[in-house]
């Protein structure tokens, strides 16, 4: 798929897989918005790759909407890469069974 010149929104874009994705997208010539709670790393990476950064907690609808609006201001939004982690870090399956994420609590 040819993506060059399209707009992509990357949640969790300041570090890890999100940052690697942002670098790749920038290298390919796409427009990108890096959305992350880590403003220090996000602003720095956005400066390095010459893309946009939006401070965003994906648990907050207003933050998510601001990230989407920023992406739409750059053109037609063609991609969304979700790398934001909102659960506690642990193995997916461990000795005591599956990960006990807040998403699975009743």
N, C-alpha and C positions, 0 to 999 in steps of 0.2 A: 504494500500500500504506500503510495506517495503522500508524505505528510508535510513536505517542505512549505513553509509560509503559513501553515495553519496555527490555530491557537489551542494550547493545551493547558489545562489546570492541573496542578500537582499538589495534592494534600500531603503533608509531611515532607515538603520539598526542601527543608533546610539541612537534612542529614540522612545518612543511610541510603536506602534504595531510592528515596525521593530525590535526594541530591544527585545521585548517579543518573537518574532519569532526566533531571533538569539539565545536567551537563550534556547528555546525549542529544536531547531535544535542541539545545542551543547550538550544538555542533552541526546538527542537520539543517539549521536555518529556520526552525519553527519559532513562533512566539510562545512564550510561556509565562504563567503566573505561578510563583511558588507560594503556597499557603502553609503556614506553620505557626505554632505558638512560640518557637524560639526565634525571637526577633533579631538577636545579635548575629547568630549564624545565618539566618535567612537573608538579612539585609546584605551581609558580606558576600554570600554566594550569588545573590541576584546582581550585585555590583560586578563580580568577577565574570559571570556569564552574560551580563548585560540583558537581564530580563527583569520582570516585575516581582515584587514581594508584597504579600499582604499578611499581616498578623491575623491568625485564624485559629480558633478553637472549634474543631468540627462538631463538637457537642452543642454549639450555640448557633441557632438558626441565623441570627443577624450576621455573625461572622462569616458563615458559609455563603450567605447571600452577597455580602460585600466582596468575597473572593470571586464569585460568579460574575458579579457586575463588573469587576476589574477586568476579568478575562473577556467579557463581551465588549468592553470598550476598545479592545485591541482588534476585534474582527469577529468572524464566526467561530464559535467554540466547537472544535471538532473532536476533542479528546479530554478525558478525565482519567488521571492516574491516582488511585487512592493508596497512599503509603502512610497515612496518619495512623499511629498506634494509639488506641484509647483504652486498652486493657493493661493489666499489670503484666510485666514481662515474666514469662515462665515457659517451660517446655510444653508443647502441644499435648503430648501424652507422657506421663511420668510414672514412677513406681506406684503412685497412689491413684492412677487413672487419668482421665482427661483434664485439661486445663480448666480451672475454676474461674472463668471470666465473669465479670459483673453482668455480661450479656445473657448468661445462662441461669442466673439466679431467679428464683420464683418468689 
